[in-house]
Amino acid sequence: MVDVTAQQTKPALDAAAIREDFPILQHGACGKRLAYLDSAATSQKPQSVIDALTEYYTRSNANVHRSVHYLAERATTLYETARTRVARYVNAPATENVVWTRGTTEALNLVAASWGRRNVGAGDTILLTEMEHHSNLVPWQMLAKQVGAKLRFVPVTGDGRLDLDVALAELAKGPKLFGFTAKSNVLGTENPTAELCRVAREHGVVSVVDAAQAAPHGAFDVQALGCDFVAFSAHKMLGPMGIGALITRSERYAEMDPYHGGGEMILRVGLHESTYKEAPLKFEAGTPAAGDAIAFTAALDYLEALDLDAVHAHEAALTRRTLDALHDLGINTFGPANADERAGVVSFEVPGIHPHDVAQALDNAGVAVRAGHHCCQPLMQRLGVVATARASFYVYNTDEDVDALHAALAKLTSKSARAAVPEVVFDDLYHRDIISEHYGEPRGRDPIARTDASADGMNPICGDESEVALSLEGERISGLHVGGRGCSISVASGSILHDLVDGVTRAEARQTIAAVREVMHGGKMPSDLGDFEALEGVQKLPVRVKCALLPWTTFEQALGSLAEHPSPDKPEDVTLEDSTPEDVTPEVGPRDIPENSTVPQDAATGETT
């Protein structure tokens, strides 16, 4: 076990020994040794963090800052000590500069709401980048729409870096705020945060830094960075979920209104008005996640005992090994070629195979990676892909993990025929031959002569797209087109849909939709669903259920539009804004940003709509 009390600096990480400190890594997955390569989504927790959380709930649990009994005083002391510990870890000027939040997402929303609504107005510019996580994009879209501000974006270059010339030019124009990630969760790109914050400060621009991927992976000094706001989450740096921090420059507090109202953040409350405590408590309404904050200190102790420079070097070595392994297999990667400039994250695309199918095949081999748009849909569009697979590394990963990834991908890429992909991906599902048939030669792809109704759908998890067009003769479906792009499950399901409902009545089609949905949510397979029986095994894969249902929910939306427009003689466009079943979300967002946008020209970045 790593000695978290040791004072000496270690020149390198003993990842094999570190791995022993993480109970979940000892249990394996799918009957195999677990190679957990998804730490950019959330890190695993060492025993010391688990023990700290258990210790709090068994010996110290009470509501903080309220009662005067022993447990309450003990809990409050531990809670505020944790705040001090976080301030020391990031070298904040003072403990008071640390605002507890639920994580990076809430922290960035807090800045947009508390500082943004008060300081950003009509016609002002909010400068962001094309590589932002949705957490550092959507709140600013919402603010811009509310106050009439404009959004502009620093573009991403072909090698996955920010175009710094554009960034400097845009900052010179004096936007109200510049929000950017210190390290991309897709590309792994490490941005020059200190330099960007320095230039922003020279031009009077407030800087907001998303440090969710940076704070866990090396020394992180907010005073040296010189930013106004920095947000990060505990769960990505060995700590519990549900706790994070917003480090705020002291002078910004006077420019911010409360984010939430309620207990703890108030001084005096009357029937018509209230007064508030000083920051940071002013922004911490309600009962906090005290146990998680206290356990976070154990995570910081663990990390600092490892030597943060050694952590960064270790991840760079794993990244270099992974890039070499993937390129050896002819697999595309995204981001800077130099591992020293993008340590810890490798997003990749296996030609001809959807990232969901890649991730499923890797999971069968005991390798856990992320697949999807990684909450970066505009960046996916900029890269020209719907989604990617992503391997990400942390202190407990070893060369053996990378080698397991390489071996599993070598097996997958050896299957060159598209139709054979399900044979590798779903090695424990029945009727893989049927899935392969529908995936390899999907039905219903040809256009139809007349369209009486149509709909488009998207799976918000992975970016799979579905399109359905149909024509009617009386009550009977006389023509049906099922298209789009997606994983083997969504494509095969759309092909089976075509076989089952082409030529039936609308009422019969709705009955089939209901039967399919019931099966996917755990119901018994009826005898009249034909080849859909091949997808019954998807029941045990909750995320893939959405893939299987995507074409069906899209088809259901098209049918629903016919109920509103019963005449088949007047085809009309279908708007999905008012009807969004839980299984599918209409595509919005990425289309708002031109794929090849460049910021220098005024027309490059449109205003929010």
N, C-alpha and C positions, 0 to 999 in steps of 0.2 A: 504493500500500500504506500502511496505517496505520502510523505511526511509534510503536512501542511504547516508545521511549525518550524521547519528547517529554514535557516537564514542564508545558507550558502547558495550561490548562483550555479545552476547546472548548465553545462555547455550544450547539451542536447537532450532531447526528450527520449525516454525509454517508453515508447508507445505501448509495447507489449505489457509492461508492468502497470502502466496507467490503465489499460483496458481492464485489468483485474479489479479495479476500484468501481466498475460500473456493473451493477447486478444484472441489468437487462441484457447486456452483451454476453452474459454467460449462458443464456437460455436458448440461443439459436433461433432460427426461423425456417419454416417449411422443412424441418428435419435436418437442417444444415447449419454450419457455423454462420452466424450473422455478421455480414459486412455492412454496417450501417453507414451509408453515404448520403445522408439527408440532413446533415446538421445545419444547413442554411435555413431549413424550415423550422427545426427545433433541435436542440442538442439533447443528448442523454444526460442523466444525472448521476454523479458519484454517490457512493454510500453516505459520505459525510453530509451531503445536502439533504438526502432523504432522512437521515438521522436528525438533522437540525429541525426539519419540519415536524417530525414526529415528537421531538423533544418539546417544541413549543406547544403543541396541542395536548401533550400529556402533563406538562408542568407549569405552563405560563399563560394559557389561553384566557383572554379577557378582552373587553373592548378598550381601546387605547384612548388616552386624553379625556377620560370621563370620570370613572369612579376613583375612590381613594383607598379601596381595599388592597391587600397585598398583591393579589394576582394582577389587578389593573395597573398598579404602580410598576410591577415587574415587566409586564407586557409593554407598557409605554416606554420604559427605559430601554428595553431591547429594540423596540421599533425605532426610536430616535437614534440609538447607537448605529442601527443599520443605515440610516440616512447619512450619518457621519462617515460610515465605511464606504458608501458609494461615492461621496464627495472626495474622499481620499484616493479612491481608485482612479478617478478621471481627473484628479487635481483641480477640482472646482475651487473657486476663490473662498467659499465658505459653505458650511452645511446648509445655510438658508438658500443657496442657489439650486438645491435639489428639490424638485417637485415630484412626489410619487404619482405614478399613473398606472394604468393597467398594462401598459406596454407602449411600443413605438407608435402604433396607430392612434391610440388615444392621445398621446403626447402631441403629435402633429395636428390632430383635430383641435386640441386645446389651444395651440398657437393660432390656428386659423380663426377660431371663434373668439378667443379672448383678446388677442392682439390684432388680428386681421380686421374684424368688424369695426374696431375703433379707429384704426389707422389707415386702412385701404379704402379708397373711395372711387367714385365714377371716373373713368378715364385713366386711372392708375394702372401700372403694369406690374404683373407678377411674373417673374422670370423663373422657369423651371428647366428641366432637361428631358430629353427623350428616353433616358434610361431609368426614370423614376418608378419605384414601386407604387401601386395604386394608393398606398397610404400617404404618399407625398405628392399625389396628383388630384385625387377625388376631392379632398377637403378644399383645395384651392380652386377647383372648378366650381364647387358649391359657393364659395365666398365670392368669386368673380361674378357669378350669376346674380347673387344677392345684391351686390353693391355696384355692378356695372363696370368692373375692372376688366383688363385685358390679360390674356395669357400669352406668353411667348416662350419659346423653347430653344435651348442650346442643342444642336443636333449631335448625333453619334456618328463618328467616322467609320469608314469601312473596316478598320481593325479594332473596333469596339471601344474607342476612347471618346471622351468629350472633345469637341472642336474648340480648343481653348482660345483660338483667335476670335471666334464668334462670341464666346463667353465674355472675354475682355471688352469687346466692342459693345455688347449689350449692357454690361455693367456700367460702361461709360455714359450710357444714355439715362442712367439714374432710375431704374425700376424701384418700386417701393420695397420689394422683397426678392431675395434669391434663395430658392429652396433646391437642394441637391443632395444626392446620396454620396457618402464618403466612399462607399464601395458597392458596386453593383451586385445584386443578388442573382443576376443572370449571367453577366459577362465576367464577373470577378474583378473588373477594372477598379484599381485603387486611384481615386481622383486626388488631385493636389489640393486637398481641403484647406490647408493653412494659407496657401497662395490665393485661392479663390476668396476666402474670407477676408484677407488683407485688402484685396482690390475692392471688394464690396464695401468694406469699411471706409476706404478712401473716397468712395463716391456716395457715402451716406446711405448705403443700401443695407437693410437688415438681412442677416444670413440665418437660414434654418437648415440644419444638417441632419439628415437621416443616417444615424450611425449604427443601425441594427446589425449590419454585417461587418462593421469595423471595430466596434468596442470589444467584441469577444476575442479578437484574433491578434492582439498585439498591444503594446503600450499606447494609451490613449489619453492625451493631455489637452483638456479643453482650453486651458489658458494659452497654451502654445498655439492652438488652432485659431483662437481669437474670434470665435463665432458668437452669435447672439443667442441662438437656441440649438441644443443638441438633444436628440431623442434616441433611446435604445431600450432593449427588452432584456429581462433576466433570462428568459427561457432559451435564448440563443447562446447563452454564455454559462451553461451548466446549472442555472437556477430554475426555480419553479415557473410555471405559466401563471399569467394573471398579474404580474408586477413588472414595472419598468420605471424609467425616470426621464424627466425633462430637465436638463441643465439650462438655467436661464441667467443671462447677464443681469446683474442687479438693477441697472437703470431701466431695463425693459419692464420691470414689475409695475412701475408707475404708469405705464402706457396700456395696462391690461385690466380688463374687467373680469369678474368671476366667471368661471366656465359652468359649473353646476352650483345650484343652491341647495341648502339643507343644513343638517347638523354639522358641527365641527368647524365650519368655515366662517361662522358668524360671531360677532361680538354682542350685539343687542338687536332684538327682533321686536318690532311693533306690528300692529295690524296693517299698517300702510307702508312701512319701509323698514329697512334693516341696515346695520353697519357690519363691516367685515373685519376679520383678523388680517394681520399682515401676512405677506407671502412668506413661505410657501403654503401655509395652511389655508390661505384664502382660496386656493385652487384644489382643495382636497376635501370636498363635501362627502359626508356619509362615513360609514364604517369602512376602514381600509382593509386591504389584504395583509394584515400585520404578520401572520405566520409566513407568508411568502416573502415578504420583505426581509424578515429575520433569516430565513433560509438562504436568501440571496447572498448574505454576508459569508456563508460557508462556501458558496460557489466562488466568490471573489478571493477568499483565502486560498482555495485550491488552485485557482489560476495563477495567482501571484507566486505561489510556492514553486510553480513550474518554470518560471522565468518567461515573461511575455515575449521577449525577443526570440527565445528558443521556440516558442509556439509558432510564431510567424515563419521561422526558417523551416520548421518541420512541415507545415502545410505547403510551403513553396516546393519542397522536395516531392511531396505526394502529388502535387499538381503537375510538376514536370514529368513524373513517371506516368501519370494518367494521359497527358497530352501525347506523349510518345507512343503509348499503347493504343490509343484510339486512332492516331494517324497511321499506325502500322496496319490497322484493319481497314483503312480507307474511309473512316468515319469523320464527318464534318464536325468541327468545333467552332465555338463563337467566343470572341474576346481576344485580348492581346496575346501574341504568340509567346512572349517572355513570361515564364511562370513567376519570376520575381516581381512582376508588376500586376499579377492577378491571382495571388495565392488563395487557395481554399475553395474555389468554385470552378467547375468545368461543365458548361452546357454543350450538348452535342445532339446531332441528328444522324440517325442511321438511314441512309438513302433507301427510299421505298417502304419504310416501316414506320408506322405512327408511333410517337413517343409513348403513348399508353401501352401499346403492344410491347415496346421495348422494355418498359418498366415491369410489365407483367412477367415477361420471360426472365428478367433479372431476378425478380422476386422468387421465382421457382428455383433459382440457384442460390438463394439466401442472400442476395445483394439488394439492398434497399436504396432506391434513388427516387427523386421527384420527377414527375412528368406532368406537363401542362404549360400554361403561360406564365406561371410563377408570379401571378398578380402584376404582370407587366405587359398587358395586351398591346399598348402602343409600341413598345419596344419590339414585340414579336412582329408587328406589321413592318417596322423599320428593317428588321432582319429578313423579312420575306418568308416567314414561317407562321404556321398556326400555333405551334407549341414546340418545345424541346424536351429532351430528357436532361437531367442535371445531377451530377455527382458533386457532393460537397464534403469537406473534410474537417476534422477537428483533432483534438489532442489524443484521442483514443484510437485513431485510425493508423493502420500499419501498411507496409508494402504488401502483405498478404491480402488485405482488402482490395487493393488496386489490382492485384493479380487475379483475384476472383472475378472482378468486374471484366477484366480483359478476357478471361476464359469464357464467361457467359456470353459476351458479345461476339466472340469468335464463333461460338456455336450458332448464334442467331444469324449472323451475317453469312454463314455457310449455306443457308437456305435461300437460294437466289430467286426462286419462283415466288411471286407475290401470293399466290393462293396457298402456298405451303406455310405461311407465317403462323396461322392458328395452330398448326401441328406442333410448333415449338412453344408458342406462347401459352396455350391452354393444355398442358400435358396431363391435367387431372380432370378435364371436363369431358362429358360424354359427347358423342356425335361431332367430334372435331372435323370429320370429313364433310359434314353438311355445312358447318360454319365456313370451312375452306372453300367449298363450292360457291356459296353465295358471296363470299368476299372476293374470290378470284374473278367471277363473272356475274356481277350484280345485275339483277333484273330491274327494269323500269328506268334505265338511264337515258333512253332515247326521248327526245322531245315529243310532245303530243300536238295534234293539229289545232286544237282549240283549248283555251284555258278559261274555265268558268270560276275558278278560285285557286289561290296559291298562298303559300306561307313560307317564311324562312325562320329557322331556329338555330340556336347555338347552345352548346353545353358550356356553362360558365366555368367549369372546373378545368377543362382541357382545351377549349376552343374548337371542338368539333362543330362542323356546320352541317345543316340539313336544309334541303329545299324540296317542297312538294307542290305540284301543280296537278289539277284534276279537271275533267270535264264530265258533264252529266247528260244522260238521255232519260228524261223524266226523273225518276228517283234513283236510277241505277248509274253507278260510276262507269262511264264508257271509255275513259282514258285516264291514265295515271302516270305521272313522272315523279320519280324519287331520286334526288341527286344530293350533291354536297360532297364534303370531304371529311374523313374521320378515321377512326381506328377500325380494326377488323370487326369489332362487335357492333358498332353503329352502322357500318356499311352492310354487314350481313343482315342485321335486323331490318334495315330499310328494304333490302332485296326480298326478304321474307314477307314484309308488309305488302309489297307489290303483289306477290303471289296470292296472298290471302284476301285482299280487298278489291283488287281490280275486277270489275264486273258485278260486284254485289250492290245491294241497295244502301242508301245512307244509314238506314236503321240497322242493317246487318253490320255495317262497318263500325258503328258505335258500339255494338255488342262485342265485336272482336277487340276493339280498343280496351273496353272494360276488362275483358278476359285477360288480355296481355298484361295490363297494369296489375291485376290481382296476382298473376303468376310472379311477376317481378318483385312484388312485395311479400312474397312468401306463400302464396296460395298454391293449391294443387293444380297441376297441369291438366286441362281438359283434353278430350280426345280429338277435338276438331280444330286445333291450331297448327296442324301440319308441321312444317319444318321448324316452327318456332320452338318445338320441343328441344331442339338442339341448344337453345339458349337458357334452358331451365337452370343449368349449373351456375349461371351468372348471379343467381339469387344470393349466393354466399359472398359476393364481391360488391359491397354497397356502392362504391364509386362507379363501377362498371354498369350497375343497374341504370344509372343516368345515361350512359352511352347507349344501352339497348333501347331505352324509352325515347331517346331523342327523335328519331323519325316518326314515331307514333304520336308524340305530343305535337309535332309540327303538322302532321296529317290531321290531327284533331282540330287544330286551329283553322286549317283550311276548311274543314267541314263546318266549323262554327261560323265562319264568315258567310257560308251559304244560307244559314238560318236567318242571318240579317239581310241578305240579298238573295231571295229565293229564285229570282229569274235567272236561268242559265244563259239567257240570250245576251246579257250585258255583263261581261267579265269586269271585275273591279279589283283594284289593288287592295291588299289586306294590310291593315295597320294592327300591329300586335301590342300597342302600348296599353290597351285597356283589358287585355286578356293574356295573362302570363301564367300558365300552369307551373306548379312548383318544380316540375321535372326539367324545365327548359327555360332559358332566358333569351329574349330576342337580342340580336347583336347590336350593341351600341358602343360608342366609345372610340375604338380604333379608327373608324371611318372619319372621325372628326379631325384627325391629324393627317395631312397628306403624307404618303409614304416617303416621298423624296423631298420633304420640306427642308428648307434651309432658312436660317433665321436672319441673315443680313438684310434681305429684301423685306420691306414692310409687309408684303403680301404673303410672306412665308408662313406666318403663324396667325391663324384666324382668331377672332374673338370667340368667346364662349357663346353657345346658343342655347 
